[in-house]
Amino acid sequence: MSPEKKKVYNLLGIATKSRNLVSGEFSTEKAVKERKAALVIVAEDASDNTKKMFTNTCTYYNVPIYFFGEKNDLGHAIGKEFRASLAVFDKGLADAIEKQLKMSSDINGGSK
């Protein structure tokens, strides 16, 4: 695992501890629609329906969305079982995570 990916998981853990993160499809969608989400992450192994739904919702509400990691890894990073989606509330944390995601995708040939 690249240092950038580890940093993303660490930042997700920090966001969880500071109560700046929700996970799960319902909570993530609610956070976006209530304009509380500063960033949405959907697992790369999430279903196509889940990816499409979040892509459409985040595009409509103008929230950055990234496809990153696997459900088990995302869940583990936030101290829960597998999670297909999560939303970060804090703008500062979201920016830091987004920066690491962009660095990680640059290294991996631009795959989000």
MARDO-166026 format. One record per residue: residue number from 1; x, y, z of N, C-alpha, C, O in turn; residue in one letter. Coordinates in steps of 0.1 Angstrom, whole numbers, plus 2048, in hexadecimal, padded with zeros to 3 digits. Atoms other than C-alpha are relative to their C-alpha. Layout:
! residues N
+-------+-----+-----+-----+------+------+------+-----+-----+-----+-----+-----+-----+------+
: tornu : nc1 : nc2 : nc3 : cac1 : cac2 : cac3 : cc1 : cc2 : cc3 : oc1 : oc2 : oc3 : gugu :
+-------+-----+-----+-----+------+------+------+-----+-----+-----+-----+-----+-----+------+
:   NUM :   X :   Y :   Z :    X :    Y :    Z :   X :   Y :   Z :   X :   Y :   Z :    a :
...
+-------+-----+-----+-----+------+------+------+-----+-----+-----+-----+-----+-----+------+
***
This chain:
! residues 112
+-------+-----+-----+-----+------+------+------+-----+-----+-----+-----+-----+-----+------+
: tornu : nc1 : nc2 : nc3 : cac1 : cac2 : cac3 : cc1 : cc2 : cc3 : oc1 : oc2 : oc3 : gugu :
+-------+-----+-----+-----+------+------+------+-----+-----+-----+-----+-----+-----+------+
:     1 : 809 : 7F4 : 800 :  800 :  800 :  800 : 809 : 80C : 800 : 813 : 80D : 808 :    m :
:     2 : 7F8 : 7F4 : 801 :  80D :  822 :  7F6 : 7FF : 809 : 80D : 7F4 : 808 : 814 :    s :
:     3 : 801 : 7F7 : 7F4 :  815 :  83C :  811 : 7F4 : 80A : 7FF : 7EE : 80D : 809 :    p :
:     4 : 80B : 7F8 : 802 :  7FA :  852 :  801 : 7F3 : 7F9 : 805 : 7EA : 800 : 80B :    e :
:     5 : 80C : 808 : 7FC :  7DF :  837 :  806 : 800 : 7FF : 80F : 7F5 : 800 : 815 :    k :
:     6 : 800 : 802 : 7F1 :  7EA :  831 :  82A : 7FC : 80D : 806 : 7F4 : 80E : 810 :    k :
:     7 : 803 : 7F3 : 7FB :  7E7 :  857 :  830 : 7F1 : 802 : 7FF : 7EB : 808 : 808 :    k :
:     8 : 80E : 7FE : 802 :  7C4 :  857 :  822 : 7F8 : 7F8 : 80B : 7EF : 7FD : 811 :    v :
:     9 : 806 : 808 : 7F5 :  7BA :  83A :  83A : 802 : 807 : 80E : 7F8 : 807 : 816 :    y :
:    10 : 7FE : 7FA : 7F3 :  7CA :  84C :  857 : 7F7 : 80D : 802 : 7F2 : 80F : 80C :    n :
:    11 : 808 : 7F4 : 7FF :  7B8 :  86D :  84F : 7F1 : 7FC : 802 : 7E9 : 803 : 808 :    l :
:    12 : 80E : 805 : 7FE :  797 :  859 :  84D : 7FE : 7FC : 80E : 7F3 : 7FF : 814 :    l :
:    13 : 801 : 803 : 7F1 :  79E :  84C :  870 : 7FF : 80C : 808 : 7F7 : 80C : 812 :    g :
:    14 : 801 : 7F3 : 7F9 :  7A4 :  86F :  87C : 7F2 : 806 : 7FF : 7ED : 80B : 808 :    i :
:    15 : 80D : 7FA : 803 :  784 :  87B :  86C : 7F5 : 7F9 : 808 : 7EC : 7FF : 80D :    a :
:    16 : 80A : 807 : 7F8 :  771 :  85F :  87E : 801 : 804 : 80E : 7F7 : 806 : 815 :    t :
:    17 : 7FE : 7FD : 7F2 :  780 :  866 :  8A0 : 7FB : 80E : 803 : 7F6 : 811 : 80E :    k :
:    18 : 804 : 7F3 : 7FE :  778 :  88B :  89C : 7F1 : 802 : 7FC : 7EC : 80E : 7FB :    s :
:    19 : 80E : 800 : 803 :  754 :  882 :  892 : 7FD : 809 : 7F3 : 7F3 : 810 : 7F3 :    r :
:    20 : 801 : 7F9 : 80D :  759 :  892 :  86F : 7FD : 7F7 : 7F4 : 800 : 7FA : 7E9 :    n :
:    21 : 801 : 80A : 80A :  750 :  873 :  85C : 7F3 : 7F7 : 802 : 7F1 : 7F4 : 80E :    l :
:    22 : 80B : 80A : 7FF :  731 :  85E :  855 : 802 : 7F5 : 7F5 : 809 : 7F8 : 7EB :    v :
:    23 : 7FE : 80B : 80A :  730 :  83C :  843 : 7F3 : 7F9 : 7FE : 7EA : 7FA : 806 :    s :
:    24 : 80C : 807 : 803 :  717 :  826 :  833 : 7F8 : 808 : 7F5 : 7F9 : 814 : 7F5 :    g :
:    25 : 806 : 7FA : 80C :  702 :  82D :  814 : 7F6 : 80A : 805 : 7F6 : 816 : 800 :    e :
:    26 : 80B : 7F7 : 7FB :  6E4 :  83D :  827 : 806 : 80D : 806 : 802 : 818 : 802 :    f :
:    27 : 7FA : 7F4 : 7F9 :  6F9 :  854 :  83D : 808 : 809 : 7F7 : 808 : 815 : 7F8 :    s :
:    28 : 7F8 : 7F9 : 809 :  711 :  85E :  821 : 7F6 : 808 : 7F7 : 7F9 : 814 : 7F4 :    t :
:    29 : 809 : 7F9 : 809 :  6F4 :  867 :  809 : 7F9 : 80B : 808 : 7F7 : 816 : 802 :    e :
:    30 : 807 : 7F6 : 7F8 :  6E2 :  87A :  825 : 80A : 80C : 802 : 806 : 818 : 801 :    k :
:    31 : 7F6 : 7F6 : 7FE :  702 :  88E :  82C : 802 : 809 : 7F4 : 803 : 815 : 7F5 :    a :
:    32 : 7FE : 7F9 : 80C :  706 :  898 :  808 : 7F3 : 809 : 7FD : 7F4 : 814 : 7FA :    v :
:    33 : 80C : 7F9 : 803 :  6E1 :  8A2 :  804 : 7FE : 80C : 80A : 7F7 : 816 : 807 :    k :
:    34 : 801 : 7F5 : 7F6 :  6E3 :  8B7 :  825 : 80B : 80A : 7FE : 80D : 813 : 807 :    e :
:    35 : 7F5 : 7F7 : 803 :  702 :  8C8 :  816 : 80A : 800 : 80C : 810 : 80B : 80E :    r :
:    36 : 7F7 : 801 : 7F5 :  717 :  8BC :  834 : 80D : 7FA : 7FB : 818 : 7FC : 801 :    k :
:    37 : 7F4 : 807 : 805 :  730 :  8A7 :  81F : 809 : 809 : 7F8 : 805 : 810 : 7EF :    a :
:    38 : 7F6 : 7F8 : 807 :  750 :  8B7 :  814 : 807 : 7F6 : 7F6 : 80E : 7FB : 7ED :    a :
:    39 : 7F9 : 80A : 808 :  75D :  896 :  804 : 7F8 : 7F3 : 801 : 7F5 : 7EF : 80C :    l :
:    40 : 806 : 80E : 7FF :  74E :  874 :  7FB : 80A : 7F6 : 7FA : 810 : 7F9 : 7F0 :    v :
:    41 : 7F8 : 80B : 805 :  762 :  854 :  7F7 : 7F7 : 7F4 : 7FF : 7F0 : 7F0 : 808 :    i :
:    42 : 807 : 80D : 803 :  753 :  835 :  7E7 : 80A : 7F5 : 7FD : 814 : 7F8 : 7F6 :    v :
:    43 : 7F7 : 80B : 802 :  765 :  814 :  7E8 : 800 : 7FC : 7F1 : 7F6 : 7FC : 7EB :    a :
:    44 : 7FE : 804 : 80D :  773 :  808 :  7C7 : 7F8 : 7F3 : 7FD : 7F4 : 7F0 : 7F2 :    e :
:    45 : 807 : 80D : 801 :  762 :  7E6 :  7CD : 7F1 : 801 : 803 : 7EA : 7F7 : 805 :    d :
:    46 : 80F : 7FE : 7FD :  73F :  7F6 :  7D4 : 7F9 : 7FC : 7F3 : 7FE : 7FB : 7E8 :    a :
:    47 : 808 : 803 : 80C :  723 :  7EC :  7BD : 7FF : 80B : 7F6 : 800 : 817 : 7FA :    s :
:    48 : 801 : 7F6 : 80A :  71E :  7FE :  79C : 7F4 : 809 : 803 : 7F5 : 815 : 801 :    d :
:    49 : 80B : 7F8 : 7FC :  6FC :  80A :  7A9 : 804 : 80B : 80A : 800 : 817 : 809 :    n :
:    50 : 7FC : 7F6 : 7F5 :  70C :  81A :  7C8 : 809 : 80A : 7FA : 807 : 816 : 7FD :    t :
:    51 : 7F7 : 7F6 : 806 :  728 :  82A :  7B3 : 7F8 : 80A : 7F8 : 7FA : 816 : 7F8 :    k :
:    52 : 808 : 7F7 : 809 :  70E :  838 :  79A : 7F8 : 80A : 809 : 7F7 : 816 : 806 :    k :
:    53 : 808 : 7F8 : 7F7 :  6F7 :  845 :  7B6 : 808 : 80B : 806 : 804 : 817 : 806 :    m :
:    54 : 7F8 : 7F6 : 7FA :  713 :  857 :  7C8 : 806 : 80A : 7F6 : 807 : 815 : 7F9 :    f :
:    55 : 7FB : 7F7 : 80A :  722 :  865 :  7A8 : 7F6 : 80A : 7FC : 7F9 : 816 : 7FB :    t :
:    56 : 80B : 7F6 : 804 :  700 :  874 :  79E : 7FD : 809 : 80C : 7FC : 815 : 809 :    n :
:    57 : 803 : 7F7 : 7F5 :  6F9 :  881 :  7C1 : 80B : 80A : 803 : 808 : 816 : 805 :    t :
:    58 : 7F5 : 7F7 : 7FD :  71B :  890 :  7C7 : 802 : 80A : 7F4 : 805 : 816 : 7F7 :    c :
:    59 : 7FF : 7F6 : 80B :  71B :  8A0 :  7A4 : 7F5 : 80A : 802 : 7F8 : 816 : 800 :    t :
:    60 : 80B : 7F7 : 7FE :  6F9 :  8AF :  7AB : 803 : 80A : 80B : 800 : 816 : 80A :    y :
:    61 : 7FE : 7F7 : 7F5 :  703 :  8BD :  7CD : 80E : 806 : 800 : 812 : 80C : 80A :    y :
:    62 : 7F3 : 7FA : 802 :  726 :  8C6 :  7C1 : 80A : 7FC : 80C : 811 : 805 : 811 :    n :
:    63 : 7F7 : 805 : 7F6 :  739 :  8B0 :  7DA : 80B : 7F7 : 7F9 : 807 : 7EE : 7F1 :    v :
:    64 : 7F6 : 808 : 806 :  75B :  8A1 :  7D0 : 7FE : 7F1 : 804 : 7FB : 7EE : 810 :    p :
:    65 : 801 : 80E : 7FE :  759 :  87B :  7CD : 80C : 7F8 : 7FB : 811 : 7FB : 7F0 :    i :
:    66 : 7F5 : 809 : 804 :  775 :  861 :  7CC : 7FD : 7F2 : 802 : 7F6 : 7EE : 80B :    y :
:    67 : 801 : 80E : 7FE :  776 :  83C :  7C6 : 80D : 7FB : 804 : 817 : 7FC : 7FD :    f :
:    68 : 7F3 : 803 : 7FA :  790 :  82F :  7DD : 7FF : 7F4 : 80A : 7F5 : 7F3 : 811 :    f :
:    69 : 7FF : 80C : 7F6 :  79A :  80F :  7F0 : 7F5 : 7F6 : 7FE : 7ED : 7F7 : 7F4 :    g :
:    70 : 80A : 80B : 800 :  785 :  7F1 :  7F7 : 7F7 : 801 : 80C : 7FB : 808 : 816 :    e :
:    71 : 809 : 7FE : 7F5 :  767 :  7EE :  80E : 806 : 7FB : 80D : 804 : 802 : 817 :    k :
:    72 : 7FA : 804 : 7F3 :  77A :  7DA :  828 : 80A : 80A : 805 : 80B : 80C : 811 :    n :
:    73 : 7F6 : 7F6 : 7FC :  797 :  7F3 :  829 : 7FA : 80D : 805 : 7FF : 812 : 80F :    d :
:    74 : 807 : 7F4 : 7FB :  780 :  811 :  82C : 7FA : 7FE : 80D : 7FB : 806 : 816 :    l :
:    75 : 806 : 803 : 7F3 :  76D :  800 :  848 : 80A : 7FF : 80B : 808 : 804 : 816 :    g :
:    76 : 7F5 : 802 : 7F6 :  78D :  7F6 :  85A : 806 : 80E : 804 : 809 : 810 : 810 :    h :
:    77 : 7FA : 7F3 : 7FD :  79B :  81A :  857 : 7F7 : 808 : 80A : 7FD : 810 : 812 :    a :
:    78 : 809 : 7F8 : 7F7 :  77C :  828 :  86A : 7FB : 7F7 : 80C : 7F2 : 7FC : 813 :    i :
:    79 : 803 : 809 : 7F4 :  77A :  80B :  883 : 7F2 : 7FA : 7FF : 7EC : 7F7 : 809 :    g :
:    80 : 80D : 807 : 802 :  75B :  7FB :  874 : 802 : 7F4 : 7F7 : 80D : 7F2 : 7F2 :    k :
:    81 : 7FF : 80A : 80A :  752 :  7DE :  85E : 800 : 806 : 7F3 : 801 : 813 : 7F2 :    e :
:    82 : 7FF : 7FA : 80D :  753 :  7E2 :  839 : 7F6 : 80B : 7FD : 7EB : 80B : 801 :    f :
:    83 : 808 : 7F4 : 804 :  746 :  803 :  82B : 803 : 803 : 7F1 : 80E : 804 : 7ED :    r :
:    84 : 7FF : 7FD : 80E :  73F :  80B :  807 : 801 : 80F : 7FD : 806 : 813 : 7F3 :    a :
:    85 : 800 : 7F2 : 803 :  73B :  830 :  80B : 802 : 808 : 80E : 7FD : 803 : 818 :    s :
:    86 : 7FF : 7F8 : 7F5 :  744 :  84C :  823 : 801 : 80F : 7FC : 806 : 812 : 7F1 :    l :
:    87 : 800 : 7F2 : 802 :  741 :  872 :  826 : 808 : 807 : 80B : 806 : 804 : 816 :    a :
:    88 : 7F8 : 7F8 : 7F7 :  75A :  88A :  836 : 7F9 : 80E : 801 : 7F7 : 814 : 7F7 :    v :
:    89 : 806 : 7F3 : 7FD :  74B :  8AA :  846 : 80A : 80B : 800 : 807 : 816 : 7F9 :    f :
:    90 : 7F7 : 7F5 : 7FE :  769 :  8BF :  84F : 807 : 803 : 7F3 : 80E : 7FA : 7ED :    d :
:    91 : 7FA : 7FC : 80D :  776 :  8D3 :  831 : 80F : 7FE : 801 : 815 : 7FA : 7F7 :    k :
:    92 : 7F1 : 801 : 7FF :  79A :  8D3 :  83E : 804 : 7F1 : 7FE : 80E : 7EF : 7F7 :    g :
:    93 : 7FD : 80E : 801 :  79B :  8AD :  842 : 7FD : 7FB : 7F2 : 804 : 7F3 : 7EC :    l :
:    94 : 804 : 804 : 80D :  789 :  8A9 :  821 : 80B : 804 : 7F6 : 80E : 7FC : 7ED :    a :
:    95 : 7F6 : 7FB : 809 :  7A3 :  8BE :  80F : 80D : 7F8 : 802 : 813 : 7F5 : 7F8 :    d :
:    96 : 7F4 : 808 : 7FD :  7C0 :  8AA :  820 : 7FE : 7F3 : 7F9 : 808 : 7ED : 7F3 :    a :
:    97 : 802 : 80D : 806 :  7B0 :  889 :  815 : 800 : 801 : 7F1 : 806 : 7F8 : 7EA :    i :
:    98 : 801 : 7FE : 80F :  7A9 :  896 :  7F2 : 80E : 801 : 7FA : 811 : 7FC : 7F0 :    e :
:    99 : 7F2 : 7FE : 805 :  7CE :  8A1 :  7EE : 807 : 7F3 : 800 : 80E : 7F0 : 7F6 :    k :
:   100 : 7F9 : 80D : 800 :  7DA :  87E :  7F8 : 7FA : 7F7 : 7F5 : 801 : 7EF : 7EF :    q :
:   101 : 807 : 808 : 80A :  7C0 :  86E :  7E1 : 805 : 803 : 7F2 : 808 : 7FB : 7EA :    l :
:   102 : 7FA : 7FB : 80D :  7CD :  883 :  7C4 : 80E : 7FB : 7FE : 812 : 7F7 : 7F3 :    k :
:   103 : 7F2 : 805 : 801 :  7F1 :  87A :  7CC : 800 : 7F1 : 7FD : 808 : 7EC : 7F5 :    m :
:   104 : 801 : 80F : 802 :  7E8 :  855 :  7CE : 7FC : 7FD : 7F2 : 801 : 7F4 : 7EC :    s :
:   105 : 805 : 803 : 80E :  7D5 :  856 :  7AD : 80B : 804 : 7F5 : 80B : 7FD : 7EB :    s :
:   106 : 7F6 : 7FC : 809 :  7F2 :  868 :  79C : 80B : 7F4 : 7FF : 80F : 7F1 : 7F4 :    d :
:   107 : 7F6 : 80A : 800 :  80A :  84C :  7A6 : 7FA : 7F3 : 7F9 : 801 : 7EC : 7F3 :    i :
:   108 : 806 : 80C : 805 :  7F1 :  831 :  79C : 7FB : 801 : 7F2 : 7F2 : 7FA : 7EE :    n :
:   109 : 804 : 7FE : 80E :  7ED :  83E :  779 : 7F3 : 807 : 7FE : 7EC : 805 : 7F4 :    g :
:   110 : 80C : 7F8 : 801 :  7D0 :  855 :  780 : 7F3 : 7F9 : 803 : 7E9 : 7FF : 800 :    g :
:   111 : 80C : 806 : 7FD :  7B7 :  83C :  78C : 7FA : 805 : 80D : 801 : 805 : 817 :    s :
:   112 : 807 : 7FC : 7F3 :  79E :  849 :  7A5 : 7F9 : 7F5 : 806 : 7F3 : 7F7 : 811 :    k :
+-------+-----+-----+-----+------+------+------+-----+-----+-----+-----+-----+-----+------+
***
